[in-house]
């Protein structure tokens, strides 16, 4: 279970990357799972440190993770399986083999949104604040998690002769482009979130930013998922729609100023009204 990786334009050397991280009780633990676990933990720790700024507490964040994380994994897998049904319909036994790769981030996002809607109603919490906080966590986790694609030789594009061209069985490292832009977006939104104008703003910015990233990188990828036999790339269509909708809503809120205030200002206003 190894991949041969080289950088032809930089130096003449081939690296062998073992997809198995270590062995526990006779079972192989894959780097794919290890990296995704680190990504989720990083997002969870970040969310717990900042949850108070978005109207939530740490106990609620932990409870939310217990609901959202399984849903996100199932949603991500279902999204991928549905898009690749020609294969999985003929090989149903492979549907559960997520350790071999095959998770669609949009499936995870959709499942998380649905569970969050229920969770916020259950706890009577600030839904927009939850979406803002989760968006920051998603972007951080995606920036780290893309390296799981590196280990599995996924999320790649065609041949390139650019200086940083990396060859994993002869392909372009689009996973790296996504990782860099995800982390850059996270750093910006982390900074901006302390200056946000309204609740839900960060979630809209996340949708627009990540939608743009996927729309552009899908032009390079050669392993994209398609909508049936239409030739339309699923992630590119969703990404483009996210950009149009989120940018449109942001423009509307900025120009009309009809938006819900940030959590701190909302609490202050309500307190002053009661007095």
Long-range contacts (C-beta under 8 A, 24 or more apart in sequence): 1-28, 3-151, 3-152, 3-153, 3-168, 3-169, 4-168, 4-169, 5-166, 5-167, 5-168, 6-166, 6-167, 7-164, 7-165, 7-166, 7-167, 8-165, 8-167, 9-161, 9-162, 9-163, 9-164, 9-165, 10-163, 10-164, 17-150, 17-151, 19-151, 19-152, 30-99, 30-151, 31-148, 31-151, 32-99, 32-101, 32-148, 32-151, 32-152, 33-99, 33-148, 35-144, 35-145, 35-147, 35-148, 35-151, 36-145, 36-148, 38-144, 39-140, 39-141, 39-142, 39-143, 39-144, 39-145, 39-148, 40-69, 40-141, 42-140, 42-141, 42-144, 43-137, 43-138, 43-140, 43-141, 44-137, 46-136, 46-137, 46-140, 47-133, 47-134, 47-136, 47-137, 50-133, 50-136, 50-193, 51-133, 53-193, 53-194, 53-263, 53-264, 54-126, 54-129, 54-130, 54-132, 54-133, 54-199, 54-263, 55-125, 55-126, 55-129, 55-130, 55-263, 56-125, 56-126, 56-129, 56-130, 56-133, 60-123, 60-125, 61-133, 63-119, 63-123, 64-116, 64-119, 64-130, 67-115, 67-119, 68-111, 68-112, 68-115, 68-116, 68-119, 68-134, 71-111, 71-112, 71-114, 71-115, 72-108, 72-109, 72-111, 72-112, 73-98, 73-103, 73-108, 74-111, 75-107, 75-108, 75-109, 75-110, 75-111, 75-112, 76-103, 76-104, 76-105, 76-107, 76-108, 76-111, 77-102, 77-103, 77-104, 77-107, 78-107, 78-111, 79-103, 79-104, 79-106, 79-107, 79-108, 79-110, 80-104, 80-107, 80-225, 83-225, 83-226, 83-227, 83-234, 84-225, 100-152, 101-148, 101-149, 101-152, 101-154, 104-225, 104-234, 104-235, 105-142, 106-234, 106-235, 106-238, 109-138, 112-138, 126-199, 126-263, 128-199, 128-200, 128-203, 128-260, 129-199, 129-263, 131-200, 131-202, 131-203, 132-193, 132-196, 132-199, 132-200, 132-201, 132-202, 132-203, 134-203, 135-189, 135-202, 135-203, 135-205, 135-206, 135-207, 136-186, 136-189, 136-190, 136-193, 136-202, 136-206, 138-206, 138-210, 139-182, 139-183, 139-185, 139-186, 139-189, 139-206, 139-209, 139-210, 140-182, 140-183, 140-186, 142-178, 142-179, 142-182, 142-210, 143-179, 143-180, 143-182, 143-183, 143-186, 144-179, 144-183, 146-175, 146-176, 146-178, 146-179, 146-182, 147-175, 147-179, 149-175, 150-175, 150-176, 154-223, 155-221, 155-223, 156-221, 156-222, 156-223, 157-217, 157-220, 157-221, 157-222, 158-220, 158-222, 171-222, 172-220, 174-217, 174-220, 174-221, 177-217, 177-220, 178-213, 178-214, 178-217, 181-213, 182-210, 182-213, 185-209, 185-210, 185-213, 196-262, 197-253, 197-254, 197-259, 197-262, 198-253, 198-259, 198-260, 198-261, 198-262, 199-259, 199-260, 199-261, 199-262, 199-263, 199-266, 200-259, 200-260, 201-250, 201-253, 201-259, 204-246, 204-249, 204-250, 205-246, 205-250, 207-242, 207-243, 207-245, 207-246, 208-242, 208-243, 208-246, 208-247, 208-250, 210-239, 210-242, 211-238, 211-239, 211-240, 211-241, 211-242, 211-243, 211-246, 212-239, 212-243, 213-239, 214-238, 214-239, 215-239, 215-240, 215-243
